Amino acid sequence: MLKITYLSHSCFLFDDGNYKVLIDPFISGNPTCPEEFKSLVPDFIIVTHAHSDHLGDAIALSKQFGIKVVAVHELANYIVSKNGIAHNMHIGGSFDFPFGRVKFTIAHHGSSTDDNIYMGEPAGVLLTIDNKIIYHTGDTGIFYDMKLIGEMNSIDLYLCPIGGNFTMGIDDAIKSIEFVNPKLSAPMHYNTFPIINADPFVFKQKVESLGKLCKVFEYGETIEL
């Protein structure tokens, strides 16, 4: 049984009983990440783009514990230049890892370091693990190809931003669910900072009004999928 834990913001931990896979490890410096996860050591890390609230602790964890970070080519090269370990990929490409399959999708956003070094394209992630398919959109605005992604993949869990300003807000996220048609949706990238404040239960109500399932995670909460 796949266990999924929400560390807040856009950071999720996936544990299939053999491997722990962490996406967008914004842990230290994150005001909403529960303290008990500050010492977490995963087996693999996936990063959607280079903004500090997503790249987060990836390089530090990779250097300290020899963890491989999966990222788009330019960002992967940057991680290696900082003495981390990386697996280079790009949008549309997929690869089979010991834990399962990773495929990067497009995302409409940006990707640069805090010192404004361009890091290639931002991405979403299709993660296949324990016979489940999770679509973590990364930071993105809505785009019509989400419908194609949903048609080509039976999405078990859809993780989408709702905070607005930098990404989709609630109404666009709801429309994206109509495109993707997932079995279960969960909001992310909200309430970490005042500029992205949003009510996840308004989102939940709107999802359920479509006759679809929604889970609002508490910070640090684990569910089984």
Secondary structure, DSSP 8 states (H G I E B T S, - for coil): --EEEEEETTEEEEE-SS-EEEES---TT-TTS-GGGTT---SEEE-S-SSHHHHTTHHHHHHHH--EEEEEHHHHHHHHHTT-EEEEE-BT-EEEETTEEEEEEE-SS--B-TT--B-S--EEEEEEETTEEEEE--S----THHHHHHHHS--SEEEEE-B-SSS-BHHHHHHHHHHH--SEEEEES-SSSGGG---HHHHHHHHHHTT-EE----TT-EEE-
